[in-house]
Amino acid sequence: MLLILDNSTKKDDSLSFTKKIIKTIKNYKIPNKVVNKIQNIDDIEKKIKGIIITGSSLKLSKKEHFEKFSFIIYYLNKLHVPVYGICFGCQFLNVIYGGTLKDNKKFICEDIDFSDYDAKCPLLKNTTTTTPTKFHYCFSDIVIPNKKTDVRVIASILYNNKKIDCGFEFEKNRVYGSMFHPEYYENTQIVLKNFYEICKKW
């Protein structure tokens, strides 16, 4: 079972894509539970194999927004399982692992190919062929990992001739983050299946 931490700010948060994540996971026949606050999960705790932290329309660089998501910290502390943060979720993990966020000033919302990526990373298995796969992006805060930690960049893009890191392994073989939304397109949803495979092996 995957525990989905839903960071939607309203019922139809245009940047959380939670519904797409749930639909994708159901298509892969992966059991899941969605939460958006702290609640008792003792009855299913042993069944939870991994955590997905969804996107959100809030800007994490604003302190008051960060404090609204203390429930994420609760579950990360309670469950020592693989974690995958998507967009806002990736930014959140980056802050937890000592990194910073840089306001790009301009919102990046489009489909972009990787400029480079780690083909051996299990999260990105089967995501590209001889024709690079375009992933969907919607963000303005750029993730800057703490260089003093073991955070590893697993994918990057070129935007306006500037390299932007977009995929991260925050903790080896367990905690991942991406600024791209794999749930957005059918041909990129394999990333979510890859994550579940990582969870089953953990």
C-alpha positions in Angstrom: 0.0 0.0 0.0 1.1 3.5 -0.8 0.3 6.4 1.5 -0.5 9.5 -0.5 0.0 12.8 1.3 -2.3 15.2 -0.5 -1.2 18.8 -0.4 -4.2 20.2 -2.4 -5.1 23.7 -1.1 -8.7 23.2 -2.3 -10.9 20.6 -3.9 -9.6 21.2 -7.5 -6.1 22.4 -6.9 -4.7 22.8 -10.4 -1.1 22.0 -9.3 -1.5 19.1 -7.0 -2.6 16.6 -9.7 -3.6 14.3 -6.8 -6.5 12.8 -8.8 -4.1 11.9 -11.6 -1.8 10.2 -9.2 -4.6 8.2 -7.6 -5.9 7.2 -11.1 -2.5 6.1 -12.2 -1.9 4.1 -9.1 -5.3 2.4 -9.4 -4.5 1.6 -13.0 -1.4 -0.2 -11.8 -3.6 -2.0 -9.2 -1.5 -0.6 -6.4 -3.5 -0.2 -3.1 -3.4 3.2 -1.6 -4.7 5.5 1.1 -5.0 9.3 0.8 -4.6 11.6 3.8 -4.3 15.4 4.1 -4.0 15.7 7.9 -2.7 13.8 10.9 -5.0 10.8 11.6 -4.7 7.4 13.2 -3.3 4.8 10.7 -2.2 2.2 13.3 -4.5 -0.4 11.7 -2.8 -0.2 8.3 0.7 1.0 9.4 2.3 -2.4 8.6 0.7 -2.5 5.2 2.2 0.9 4.1 5.2 0.3 1.9 5.9 3.8 0.7 4.8 7.5 0.7 4.1 9.8 -2.1 4.0 13.6 -1.4 1.9 15.4 -4.0 2.2 18.8 -5.6 0.5 21.9 -4.4 -0.3 25.4 -5.7 1.3 27.0 -2.6 4.8 28.4 -2.7 6.9 26.6 -0.2 9.3 29.6 0.0 6.7 31.4 2.1 7.2 30.3 5.7 3.5 30.4 6.6 2.8 27.9 3.8 5.5 25.5 5.1 4.0 25.4 8.5 0.6 24.3 7.1 2.1 21.0 6.1 3.3 19.7 9.5 1.3 16.5 8.8 4.0 15.5 6.3 6.6 15.6 8.9 4.4 13.5 11.2 4.2 10.7 8.6 7.8 10.9 7.6 8.8 10.4 11.2 6.3 7.7 11.9 7.0 5.6 8.8 10.5 4.6 7.8 9.7 3.6 4.2 10.6 4.8 0.7 9.4 8.3 -0.1 8.7 10.1 -3.4 8.0 13.8 -3.5 6.6 15.3 -6.7 7.1 19.0 -7.4 5.9 20.7 -4.2 6.7 17.4 -2.5 10.2 17.5 -3.9 10.7 21.1 -2.7 9.5 20.0 0.8 12.0 17.1 0.9 14.8 19.4 -0.3 14.2 21.8 2.6 14.1 18.9 5.1 17.4 17.7 3.8 19.0 21.1 4.3 18.6 22.5 0.8 17.2 25.9 -0.3 14.7 27.1 -2.9 15.4 29.8 -5.5 12.5 31.8 -6.9 12.8 31.6 -10.7 10.5 34.7 -10.9 9.0 33.1 -14.0 6.6 30.2 -13.8 7.8 27.2 -15.8 4.8 25.2 -17.0 5.5 23.1 -20.1 6.8 19.8 -21.4 10.6 19.4 -21.4 13.0 16.6 -22.3 15.8 15.7 -19.9 19.1 17.2 -20.9 20.8 14.4 -18.9 19.7 11.7 -16.4 20.9 8.7 -14.6 19.6 5.7 -16.6 20.7 3.3 -13.8 18.4 5.0 -11.2 15.5 2.6 -10.5 13.0 5.5 -10.3 13.8 6.4 -13.9 13.8 2.8 -15.3 12.2 2.6 -18.8 11.4 6.3 -19.0 13.3 7.1 -22.1 14.1 5.4 -25.4 16.0 6.6 -28.5 13.5 9.4 -28.6 13.7 11.3 -25.2 10.5 11.3 -23.1 9.0 14.8 -22.4 7.9 15.2 -18.8 5.4 17.9 -17.6 6.6 20.7 -15.3 4.7 23.4 -13.4 6.9 25.3 -10.8 8.7 28.5 -10.1 10.8 27.7 -7.1 14.0 25.9 -8.1 15.5 23.2 -5.9 19.1 23.8 -4.7 20.3 20.8 -2.7 22.7 21.2 0.2 26.1 20.3 -1.2 27.3 19.1 2.2 24.8 16.2 2.2 24.7 13.0 0.1 21.8 14.3 -2.1 22.4 13.1 -5.6 21.0 14.7 -8.8 19.5 12.1 -11.1 18.0 14.3 -13.8 18.4 17.8 -15.3 16.8 19.9 -17.9 17.9 22.9 -20.0 15.6 26.0 -19.7 16.6 29.2 -21.5 20.1 27.7 -21.9 20.4 27.2 -18.2 20.7 23.9 -16.5 18.1 23.2 -13.9 18.3 20.0 -11.7 14.9 18.3 -11.7 15.4 14.8 -10.2 17.0 14.0 -6.9 17.9 11.0 -4.6 17.8 12.6 -1.2 18.6 9.4 0.6 20.2 6.4 -1.2 17.6 3.9 -2.5 14.9 5.3 -0.3 14.0 9.0 -0.7 13.4 10.6 -4.1 12.1 13.8 -5.5 11.2 15.2 -8.9 10.2 18.6 -10.2 8.4 16.8 -13.1 4.9 15.3 -12.8 5.1 11.7 -14.1 1.4 11.2 -13.4 0.5 13.8 -16.1 1.1 11.7 -19.2 0.4 8.0 -19.8 3.9 7.4 -21.2 5.6 8.9 -18.1 3.4 7.2 -15.5 5.9 4.3 -15.4 7.8 6.3 -12.8 5.1 5.7 -10.2 5.2 2.0 -10.9 9.0 2.1 -10.6 8.6 3.7 -7.2 6.3 1.0 -6.0 8.8 -1.6 -7.1 11.4 0.2 -5.0 9.0 0.1 -2.1 8.5 -3.7 -2.4 12.2 -4.3 -2.3 12.8 -2.0 0.7 
